[in-house]
């Protein structure tokens, strides 16, 4: 969903799963909680049918929530793409993910041979078998050593990228986003409680019922305001932290430059030696 679509959708709006959880919580207890669950379900249903007045979030909150959600979503996509870039081999990538998340052994960047090392070992073995006294044998050994050294440089590069870019980049906002998601749901439920209470005021038939329902509205309004401020604080903090993403990207570029500069120098030296 595009950023503009998130705004138009109002973000944070409840779905049936959220409401079902709320209703189950309400019906799982007695007294006021069961009534609250029923009132939420009734309010939600009437809103879906267009028969209820709904409190709308202000545009500043909607834009803030949309921006944070868009950041978190696209950071996740970029992190997944970065993992594919760093390890194109699907089997090796899945092995690393399993060891990182399940066994706790971490990835195999330092122990797994790179494609450069594999190529270099094949070249060196072939040159040795042919004999270094021949031109082709000597060239294969020389170039094989170059690619073996390049493979070692590649491991250092991959470790540098993983530690200074991928890991902090992919972990960024993970804890914050879990808290934000929880608080946004609580805000939506508080908003349902408030609107359900307002609806009861409009339907009151006696002064006593009117007075009781108005008191309920004041309580729900206070709870909604507190939850709104709490949610907005979390969103604002997450939005401010988004600037840190640029630092992670800069680290990625730095690692790329260092690796390619060193690889270029190594290849140039080998080329010069082979031309002698």
C-alpha positions in Angstrom: 0.0 0.0 0.0 1.4 3.4 -1.0 2.0 6.1 1.5 -0.9 8.2 0.1 -3.2 5.1 0.4 -2.2 4.6 4.0 -3.3 8.2 4.7 -6.6 7.8 2.9 -7.3 4.6 4.7 -7.0 6.4 8.0 -4.4 3.8 9.2 -4.9 2.3 12.6 -8.5 1.4 11.8 -9.7 -1.8 13.4 -10.3 -4.9 11.4 -12.5 -7.8 12.4 -9.6 -9.7 13.9 -8.9 -6.9 16.3 -12.5 -6.5 17.2 -13.0 -10.2 17.6 -10.1 -10.2 20.1 -11.7 -7.3 22.0 -15.1 -9.1 22.0 -13.6 -12.3 23.3 -11.8 -10.4 26.0 -15.1 -8.7 26.9 -17.2 -11.9 26.9 -14.6 -13.8 28.9 -15.4 -11.8 32.0 -18.6 -10.7 33.7 -20.3 -7.4 34.3 -19.0 -4.2 32.7 -16.4 -5.9 30.6 -19.0 -8.0 28.7 -21.0 -4.9 28.2 -18.0 -3.0 26.8 -17.3 -5.9 24.4 -20.8 -5.8 23.1 -20.8 -2.0 22.8 -17.6 -2.1 20.8 -19.0 -4.7 18.5 -22.2 -2.8 18.0 -20.4 0.5 17.3 -18.0 -1.2 14.9 -20.8 -2.8 13.0 -22.8 0.4 12.8 -19.8 2.3 11.5 -19.2 -0.3 8.8 -22.9 0.1 7.7 -22.5 3.9 7.8 -25.1 4.3 10.6 -22.9 5.6 13.4 -21.0 8.8 14.1 -17.2 8.2 14.2 -14.5 10.2 15.9 -11.9 11.0 13.2 -8.2 11.3 14.0 -6.6 14.6 13.1 -4.6 14.8 9.9 -1.3 15.4 11.7 -1.7 12.1 13.5 -2.8 10.3 10.3 0.2 11.6 8.3 2.6 10.8 11.2 1.3 7.2 11.5 1.3 6.7 7.8 4.9 7.9 7.5 6.2 5.7 10.3 4.4 2.7 8.9 5.7 3.4 5.4 9.3 3.7 6.8 9.0 0.4 8.8 7.5 -1.5 5.8 10.1 -0.3 3.3 13.0 -0.8 5.7 11.9 -4.4 6.0 11.7 -4.8 2.3 15.2 -3.2 1.8 16.6 -5.4 4.6 15.3 -8.6 2.9 16.7 -7.4 -0.5 20.1 -6.6 1.2 20.2 -10.2 2.6 19.6 -11.6 -0.9 22.3 -9.3 -2.2 24.9 -10.3 0.4 24.1 -14.0 0.0 22.6 -14.9 -3.4 22.6 -18.6 -2.6 19.2 -19.5 -1.3 20.2 -22.6 0.6 23.1 -20.7 2.4 20.8 -17.8 3.1 18.2 -20.0 4.7 20.8 -21.8 6.7 22.1 -18.5 8.1 18.6 -17.4 8.9 17.8 -20.6 10.7 21.1 -20.5 12.8 20.5 -16.8 13.6 16.9 -17.2 14.8 16.7 -20.8 16.0 20.1 -22.4 17.0 21.7 -19.1 18.0 25.0 -20.1 16.3 24.8 -17.1 14.0 25.7 -16.9 10.3 28.5 -18.7 8.5 30.1 -15.7 6.8 33.5 -16.4 8.4 33.6 -20.1 7.7 31.8 -20.5 4.4 34.0 -20.3 1.3 33.1 -17.5 -1.1 32.8 -18.0 -4.8 36.1 -16.2 -5.3 37.9 -18.6 -3.0 36.3 -21.6 -4.7 37.4 -20.2 -8.1 40.9 -19.5 -6.8 41.3 -23.0 -5.3 40.3 -24.6 -8.6 42.7 -22.4 -10.5 45.6 -23.0 -8.1 45.0 -26.8 -8.1 44.9 -26.9 -11.9 48.1 -24.8 -12.2 49.9 -27.0 -9.7 48.8 -30.1 -11.7 50.0 -28.7 -15.0 53.2 -27.4 -13.4 54.4 -24.0 -12.5 57.2 -24.3 -15.0 54.7 -23.8 -17.8 53.3 -20.4 -18.6 49.7 -21.5 -18.2 50.4 -23.4 -15.0 52.2 -20.4 -13.5 49.4 -18.0 -14.6 46.7 -20.2 -13.1 48.6 -20.5 -9.8 49.2 -16.7 -9.7 45.6 -15.9 -10.5 44.3 -18.6 -8.2 46.2 -17.0 -5.3 44.8 -13.7 -6.2 41.2 -14.9 -6.1 41.8 -16.8 -2.8 43.1 -13.5 -1.3 40.1 -11.7 -2.8 37.8 -14.3 -1.2 39.3 -13.5 2.2 38.8 -9.8 1.5 35.2 -10.6 0.5 34.6 -12.3 3.9 35.9 -9.2 5.7 33.6 -7.1 3.5 30.6 -9.3 4.2 31.2 -9.3 7.9 31.6 -5.5 7.9 28.4 -5.0 5.9 26.5 -7.5 8.1 27.6 -5.9 11.4 27.5 -2.2 10.5 24.7 -2.2 8.0 22.4 -5.2 7.7 22.0 -6.0 11.4 21.3 -2.5 12.7 19.3 -1.7 9.6 17.0 -4.7 9.9 16.7 -4.5 13.7 15.9 -0.8 13.6 12.4 0.1 15.0 11.6 -3.6 15.5 10.9 -3.2 19.3 9.4 0.3 18.7 7.1 -1.0 16.0 5.8 -3.8 18.2 4.9 -1.2 20.9 3.4 1.1 18.4 1.2 -1.6 17.0 -0.1 -2.4 20.5 -0.7 1.2 21.4 -2.5 1.9 18.1 -4.9 -0.9 18.7 -5.5 0.3 22.2 -6.3 3.8 20.8 -8.7 2.3 18.3 -10.5 0.4 21.0 -10.6 3.6 23.2 -12.0 5.5 20.2 -14.7 2.8 19.9 -15.6 3.1 23.6 -15.9 6.8 23.3 -18.1 6.8 20.3 -20.3 4.0 21.8 -20.7 6.1 24.9 -21.7 9.2 22.8 -24.2 7.1 21.0 -25.8 6.1 24.3 -26.1 9.8 25.2 -28.0 10.5 22.0 -30.3 7.5 22.7 -31.0 8.3 26.4 -34.7 8.6 27.3 -34.6 9.8 30.9 -32.7 12.5 32.7 -31.1 9.9 34.9 -29.9 7.9 31.9 -28.7 11.1 30.2 -26.6 12.0 33.3 -25.2 8.6 33.6 -24.2 8.3 30.0 -22.7 11.8 30.0 -20.5 10.8 32.9 -19.4 7.7 30.8 -18.6 9.9 27.9 -16.3 12.1 30.1 -14.5 9.0 31.4 -14.1 7.5 27.9 -12.9 10.9 26.5 -10.3 11.1 29.2 -9.1 7.5 28.5 -9.1 8.3 24.8 -7.0 11.5 25.2 -4.5 9.7 27.4 -4.1 6.9 24.9 -3.9 9.3 22.0 -1.0 11.2 23.6 0.8 8.0 24.4 0.5 6.7 20.9 1.5 10.0 19.3 4.6 10.1 21.6 5.7 6.7 20.4 5.1 7.6 16.7 6.9 10.9 17.0 9.9 9.2 18.6 10.0 6.5 15.9 9.7 9.2 13.2 12.6 11.1 14.7 14.7 7.9 14.8 14.2 7.4 11.1 17.1 9.7 10.4 19.4 7.0 11.7 18.6 4.9 8.6 20.8 7.2 6.6 23.7 6.4 8.9 23.2 2.7 8.2 23.1 3.3 4.5 26.3 5.4 4.6 28.0 2.4 6.3 26.9 0.2 3.5 28.4 2.5 0.9 31.6 2.8 2.9 32.0 -1.0 3.0 31.3 -1.2 -0.7 34.0 1.4 -1.5 36.6 -0.2 0.7 36.1 -3.7 -0.8 36.0 -2.6 -4.4 39.1 -0.3 -4.0 41.1 -3.1 -2.4 39.9 -5.7 -5.0 40.9 -3.3 -7.8 44.4 -2.8 -6.4 44.9 -6.6 -6.0 43.8 -7.3 -9.5 45.9 -4.5 -10.9 49.0 -5.9 -9.2 48.2 -9.4 -10.5 47.7 -8.1 -14.0 51.0 -6.2 -13.9 52.8 -9.3 -12.8 51.2 -11.5 -15.4 52.3 -9.0 -18.1 56.0 -9.2 -17.2 
